[in-house]
Amino acid sequence: MFRMIEKMENTDNLKPHIGSILIAMGTVLLFIGNGAALGIADNYFLFFIAMISNFIEFILTKKKVISIDSTFVLAMVLLILTTLFIIKGTYDHGSAMSISLYMMLIVSISLVRYNQIDAKIIIQGMIISSVIFSLLIIFFGEEYLYKGTSKLTYTQSFGKHITFEPNYLGVLLTAGFCFSVYNAIDDFQNKRKMITSISFSMIAMVGAFLTGSRSAVVSILAFIILLINFMKSSEVKKRLLLLVGVLLLIGILLVVNKVIPESIYQRIFENSYMDNSNMKRIKDWDYGIKIMMLHPIFGNGPLKTSDIMIKNYGFRGDVHNTFLTIGVIYGIPIFFWFIIYIINIIVKLLKNNEKTLGAIIIAMIIEWNILACQYTVTTWLTIIVAFIVMNKNSDVISDQRYSKRMKNKLLRRL
């Protein structure tokens, strides 16, 4: 009997959930999908099965412990889903279905309390997906005229001949680069794994540059600067600076040898950040705030923000901002709730010495501020990974409390 009690107190024996493996598989197979924005609609079956397996596990398990952070997530999810039922009129059912699947997936993950192994599996899925896309772009990518501009960019048409949107692809490749570096630092003592992770980061970086996504380039640079600033270990910092030097050298060689086409170089480096498209983006944000105020409490529903702008103001544009888009669709309460939650994630990660992951979230916020990423797989999986990692301490405390209750219960029976 006492052996049983001792076994309960051991919470270090972590095993992955089936759901995290399915999520990783769905992410890896994004390249065969038919969605330009790389959303959950691509391979939704695997994500849906992951969600169902999580709910089944929660129902069958006797140990049901919900942390404070999980409750916070549940409240946000319920608010978002409530708006879908309250709003009147027609809305885009595909968008509504996508956000509902994301929200239910997050709920299911919070209920079964994914662990660090699950986080690593999901991270690995994003890294492999980014490497696959990068290799496809490098060897089979085609240069084409980006819509609404006079600039050329690279992307990959695959599967059902859908051209993946370069900026959303850039978001995935940015995450792949950042998480590869995250793994390299985590596997600092294992040279083979570290070299593999560094190789993946280089491939993802080249792919990100080839997309011509300026937000991806800015996010990657921001991540590197933050990471160097956060690092306290002199040995790790030296290796990180060496890695940055190697990456810069590779970038220079790629440009000099025209592996990165001149059009991409011009788009990223030559007076590209004060052009008409970025100046118009400021107007997009301004009109985004205006249409958010049309229905401030429950939002306009999951409609295309471009349609809302045209209908109400005759302005041709798009909000081009994840946070503002969430406010437009779900209302100001959800807008502030989401911002508070992201800030809460960053503060907890930095406080728990998860500074590399904190740097990733901050870098991705740059992407989220420049693009409307509310339906992309990358956005929610990044948040899910941060959610799992930042709750590891509270999960241990919960496990200890549960073990203590069960220990006392068994002792009373004795």
Stockholm file with secondary structure:
# STOCKHOLM 1.0

chainA/1-414         MFRMIEKMENTDNLKPHIGSILIAMGTVLLFIGNGAALGIADNYFLFFIAMISNFIEFILTKKKVISIDSTFVLAMVLLILTTLFIIKGTYDHGSAMSISLYMMLIVSISLVRYNQIDAKIIIQGMIISSVIFSLLIIFFGEEYLYKGTSKLTYTQSFGKHITFEPNYLGVLLTAGFCFSVYNAIDDFQNKRKMITSISFSMIAMVGAFLTGSRSAVVSILAFIILLINFMKSSEVKKRLLLLVGVLLLIGILLVVNKVIPESIYQRIFENSYMDNSNMKRIKDWDYGIKIMMLHPIFGNGPLKTSDIMIKNYGFRGDVHNTFLTIGVIYGIPIFFWFIIYIINIIVKLLKNNEKTLGAIIIAMIIEWNILACQYTVTTWLTIIVAFIVMNKNSDVISDQRYSKRMKNKLLRRL
#=GR chainA/1-414 SS CHHHHHHHHCCCCCCCCHHHHHHHHHHHGGGGSCCTTCBTTTTHHHHHHHHHHHHHHHHHCSCCCCCHHHHHHHHHHHHHHHHHHHCCSCCCHHHHHHHHHHHHHHHHHHHHTCCHHHHHHHHHHHHHHHHHHHHHHHHHCEEEECTTSSCEEEECEETTTEECCHHHHHHHHHHHHHHHHHHHHHTTTCHHHHHHHHHHHHHHHHHHHHTTCHHHHHHHHHHHHHHHHHCCCHHHHHHHHHHHHHHHHHHHHHHHTTSSCHHHHHHHHSSCTTSHHHHHHHHHHHHHHHHHTTSTTTCSCSCCHHHHHHHHHCCCCCCCCHHHHHHHHHCHHHHHHHHHHHHHHHHHHHHTTCHHHHHHHHHHHHHHHHSCCTTBHHHHHHHHHHHHHHTHHHHHHHHHHHHHHHHHHHHHHC
#=GC SS_cons         CHHHHHHHHCCCCCCCCHHHHHHHHHHHGGGGSCCTTCBTTTTHHHHHHHHHHHHHHHHHCSCCCCCHHHHHHHHHHHHHHHHHHHCCSCCCHHHHHHHHHHHHHHHHHHHHTCCHHHHHHHHHHHHHHHHHHHHHHHHHCEEEECTTSSCEEEECEETTTEECCHHHHHHHHHHHHHHHHHHHHHTTTCHHHHHHHHHHHHHHHHHHHHTTCHHHHHHHHHHHHHHHHHCCCHHHHHHHHHHHHHHHHHHHHHHHTTSSCHHHHHHHHSSCTTSHHHHHHHHHHHHHHHHHTTSTTTCSCSCCHHHHHHHHHCCCCCCCCHHHHHHHHHCHHHHHHHHHHHHHHHHHHHHTTCHHHHHHHHHHHHHHHHSCCTTBHHHHHHHHHHHHHHTHHHHHHHHHHHHHHHHHHHHHHC
//
